[in-house]
Amino acid sequence: MGNSQKRAIQHYRSRLALRGLARFEVLGRDADRDLIRSLARRLSEDTPEASELRASVSKSIAGEPPKPGRILAALRGSPLVGTDLDFSRPHEQGRKVDL
């Protein structure tokens, strides 16, 4: 690559940096190429739709933190609630083993 081509690339990337954009490489499936490119194109825009998309993708990737008390709520919703089940077991001494 000649010096003029290197300078052109440097100038292009510095103009991108002034706009707040960065160039980076992403690995993904070949079938997702168009999806990733369109997602990157949308996210590079400075619009409310891009901000909404960014928040939605971030939330989807990060997941929601678990809510406290979900196990207790599941146990309370069990069909066994209110039944008089006896879960006690008889205690046995076991058998004698000749070593």
Protein Blocks (a to p, Z undefined) as FASTA:
>chain_A
ZZklmmmmmmmmmmmmmnopacddddddfklmmmmmmmmmmmmpccfklmmmmmmmmmmm
nopaddehklmmmmmmpckgoiacdfbdcddebjcddZZ
